[in-house]
Amino acid sequence: MKIYKSKVALACMAAMISAQAMAEEGNLLGRLGDANNKAWFEGASIRIKELNVSTVTKGDGSFRFNALPPGDYTLEIRYLGAPKSEHKVRILDGETLQQRFSLGLNEPKLDELIVYGQRAGQANALNMQRSADNLKSIVSSDAIGQFPDQNAAEALQRLPGLSIERDQGEGRFVGIRGIDPNLNNVTINGMNIPSPEAGVRSVALDVIPSELIEGLEVTKSVTSDMDADAIGGSVEVKSLSAFDRAGRSASLTMQASRNELRSETSPKVSGSYTEVMDFAGLQDSLGVAVALSWFDRDFGSDNIESNGDDEIEQRFYQINRKRIGGALNLDFRPDFDNQYYLRSLYSRFSDDEYRQANTFTFDGDDSEIERSSKDRYEKQEILSFTAGGEHQLQQWHLSYQLGYAESSEDEPAALYYKFKGDGFAISSDFQGQIPVLEQDDAAKSLANYEVDEISFEDNLSEDKELSFKLDVSHDFELAGHSAQFKFGGKYRSREKQTNANISIYDGDFDALEAAQFSASTPDWGLGDFGEGLNRQGLRSYFNANRSNLELAELDSELESKGASYQSDEDILAAYLMGKIDIDNLRVVAGLRYEQTDFATHGQRVELIEDEQTDEEKVVNSPWQGKRNYHHLLPSLNLRYEFSDQLIGRFAYTQTIARPKFEDSAAFQIIESKTEENDDGGFDTEREAEVGNPELKPFESTNLDLSLEYYPGDIGVLSAGYFYKDIDNFVILADVSHLDAWQGYEEVTQPINGESAKVQGVELSWVKSFDNGLLVAANATLTDSEAVTLLDGERFETSLPNQSDKVGNLTFGYEDEQWSLRLTLSHKSENLEEIDGDMLRMEDAHQQLDFSGKYYLSPQMHLYFNAINLNDEPYYHYFGRRSVNAQYEEYGRTFELGFNWTL
């Protein structure tokens, strides 16, 4: 009997084991939105309590858990700004459960604020930052609309550790923790974006209108599946997707702005449309998103510059700047395991600039004045296409992307005039930010000048990149812990070329009366400017008489050939990366390999002026260079959740930055003069400016440590420390002492210098109060050390463009009808460059901006923006603040607009 009972028990156990073995694992597909499914929430933390596995919602609110054993589970949903909620789900044998979830919002007003109010952008960004595997700062599309920012660069300046470099008062380049923008990586929809400007790698983000942006992500500690060329960090620009919006959406913005300095009014129109529709018999499978933006801005600036010694220059700018942008994005999602996408973005930025200038050179009785004009139209374009797909194959995830991007900067028919005069009574004390300059009446009249030189330029820079990347990941369980293994690769092929066509005319202009080009005195607010130059008259004369002007062939050839070159770069990358959750600790570690093949070709151009042989000529010869190098780069990112509110992070990464194209390009510009000496013999002096194809890339070892406290509502209090040790720092040096340059008086060439170090602290506080008040404050305190050359000697200084203090302070208020923001941005002084034997410093900059919105209804609002309320100028100085290098003012700008949103 006992034997029989034992056999029965064994049979039952075997049946149970067999049934469990035959049970198929299931999947859970969820989507998190508001109670009415009018908005999706990105960055929410979703955890299965029984298994202690978690994930994060995507831009469309979706999340996924694969390979779940059949059973009952409890989902825990956490989202800043909403109370934590729990939901019960049941996974059946082999089932893929699809279910929508809503946040646990108890108060209707809170629901409105989270979904529709301006707090939405802040909540979305903070949730994404909180749940990220690595150190990130994020700006959502809603947050961009909270400030009077015209482009992507200005939208990023509000984040901790970020600062911007301005041009004509507008933000252009973004610095991360003070690092040169050339050492950052910029991508649009995952595609690396080439720079439209000649010679550089940095992308001027003022080319991208803020209306085309769905979000901006700044990664400060990279992971191994990211590009390694990010010493400062990586900026990802995301354009909108229809699946990121709940249902059909549309927006229209109309605006008029006025620049106080030039009293010009400028129009702006932008709009977007998204819709998810049925396609090929599949419900809600096709998403279409379109965005357009047009801005036509007239403005200008008043400027005064000096060399700190014997020269002062007055400048008057009139500028028309147009931005035209468009994006068309398609998404096809036939089922929950497969999706395909096509992303496109086009942006055209044109700058029509007319500059008049007076340059005063003080040399006793030989003092002179040069009056000049610059008539230039410049067009920058960026075109980006990315196509790819994602597939879920059981516990494997496959994604791939093919991308093509091209950028260009076209400067056709730029016209420059120079007029010279002497014998005038001029004087200046060279003191103060705006040096006082005295000149007699004769100096102000164009009739007392002669045409000295006319130059005409056609310049074109083009930058193209083709890339393909593949990522494969596998989710599995390791010793009872949720883990992921990921590997992949990327190939990038880039071609950058610069073509200069410069014609210089310096012949006999005696028959040309300068007075015929006179115009009314410009409204220059920094002193007495004198007669203006007639733009149309200058252009008409040149067009009608160009064939009769005497071309300075040698100078023209020297300038044209020396500024033209092409560089090609192929990058092959592969990586391995793993992620594991051990209780409250997440570890993300990996290794990335990058192989770079670089080639460049240009011209060795030598201008020879020889009195001994009585010859003057330019000798051109091809010059090229190659360099191949590879790097094996580890990364480690740790994220520890002390509690629901407190998160600690640590990162150790190694990154690189390839040299600027103008530094590594194959070009040599040589001037050789042979003149008779006092003894009757002849001496030859040579000077050269050359590129360096042998430059090594920057290499950086980076450490990051931070604590983030999230009090449970919409807010965060964070503090972080960072350290970077950068090798192969590039400096400009005189290398005439080297054997290759014997007999040269001076040879200026970029070379790899010693190491540079930067360390600092980032502090941030963001808080939304229940009474509608908003406060945001951040500060970054840094210290840097770099070694360069000053007057030929080794000199220790700070990193160029590295400000010791960068910060932002924002006060705001909002309710159902009003949304108000007052923002102060601060950037302390920094070293800009070493100019000869002088340090050129950029002075501290503080700018006050205001943004206000009045809601006519939930779908319509009026807004008013005031930019640079405190009329802050742009100021550079040599050594001491009292020694002017450049003072420029732009005035205030006011914007009035209307926005409608569906």
Number of C-alpha atoms within 10 A of each C-alpha: 6 7 8 9 10 11 12 12 12 12 12 12 12 12 12 12 12 11 11 12 9 10 14 15 18 21 22 18 16 18 20 24 21 20 15 8 15 14 20 22 27 24 25 25 20 23 20 19 13 10 13 14 16 18 15 21 22 18 20 19 23 23 20 18 20 18 17 19 16 18 12 11 17 15 16 16 23 22 26 26 25 20 14 16 15 16 12 10 15 14 18 18 16 15 16 18 16 12 12 14 16 18 21 17 18 10 9 9 13 15 18 16 18 24 21 17 21 21 22 21 22 26 28 28 24 27 26 27 19 24 19 15 19 23 24 21 22 23 26 22 24 21 20 26 16 21 22 22 22 20 23 27 28 24 24 27 23 24 20 21 27 23 30 23 17 15 11 16 19 16 23 22 22 29 25 28 28 26 22 18 24 23 24 24 25 28 18 21 21 18 26 21 26 27 28 27 22 23 22 17 25 23 23 21 22 21 25 27 25 24 26 28 22 19 22 22 20 22 22 24 28 27 27 28 22 17 18 25 24 26 31 27 23 24 25 19 23 19 24 28 24 23 26 21 23 19 16 17 16 16 16 18 19 17 18 18 22 20 20 16 19 21 13 14 17 19 17 18 19 22 20 21 20 25 19 24 16 13 14 8 8 12 13 17 19 22 24 20 25 22 23 21 22 20 22 17 21 20 23 26 21 24 23 24 22 24 19 19 13 13 18 24 19 23 20 23 20 16 19 16 19 20 24 20 25 22 22 22 22 21 22 21 20 18 12 13 13 16 18 18 18 19 24 21 23 21 23 21 20 21 17 15 18 18 20 21 21 22 19 23 21 17 10 10 10 10 18 20 22 19 24 22 23 18 19 19 19 18 19 23 23 23 20 24 21 22 20 18 17 18 17 16 12 14 14 16 17 17 18 18 20 19 23 20 24 22 25 24 23 21 19 16 18 18 21 19 21 19 19 19 19 19 13 18 15 18 16 15 9 20 14 13 19 21 20 15 16 14 16 11 10 16 22 18 15 23 16 17 21 21 23 20 18 24 20 21 19 16 21 22 23 22 26 22 22 20 20 19 20 17 18 17 19 17 19 16 11 12 7 11 15 19 20 19 17 20 19 20 20 21 17 19 17 18 18 27 22 22 19 19 18 21 21 21 20 18 14 12 16 10 8 10 14 21 16 13 17 17 15 10 13 16 15 18 13 18 15 16 20 20 19 22 25 15 18 10 13 20 16 10 11 17 9 9 9 13 9 8 15 14 17 15 15 18 17 20 23 23 17 19 23 24 24 22 24 23 25 20 18 18 18 18 22 20 22 19 21 18 19 19 21 17 12 12 16 19 20 23 20 22 20 25 17 21 16 18 15 20 20 24 20 24 22 20 25 24 20 18 18 18 15 12 8 8 10 14 15 18 15 17 11 12 16 17 17 17 15 14 12 13 16 15 18 20 22 22 25 19 23 18 16 12 11 12 15 17 20 19 20 21 24 19 24 28 28 23 23 19 24 18 23 22 22 28 32 28 29 25 21 21 18 18 16 18 16 13 10 7 6 8 9 14 13 16 13 20 18 21 16 20 20 21 25 18 20 20 19 20 21 25 19 23 19 22 18 19 18 21 19 22 15 16 17 24 22 22 18 18 18 19 18 20 20 22 18 22 19 19 25 23 16 17 20 18 20 19 13 10 8 9 15 12 13 19 15 18 21 15 20 23 22 20 17 14 18 22 19 21 18 19 20 20 20 21 19 19 18 21 12 10 9 15 16 21 18 20 21 22 23 25 18 21 17 21 16 19 19 23 18 18 13 12 9 10 12 13 16 21 24 20 22 26 26 18 21 27 25 25 19 19 15 19 18 21 16 16 13 18 23 22 21 18 21 19 20 18 23 16 19 21 21 19 14 17 12 11 10 15 17 25 24 24 21 16 15 19 17 19 21 22 22 21 22 18 17 13 10 14 12 17 19 18 19 19 23 21 22 20 16 14 17 17 19 20 23 25 26 22 15 12 16 15 21 27 24 25 21 22 20 23 22 19 22 19 20 17 18 18 19 17 15 11
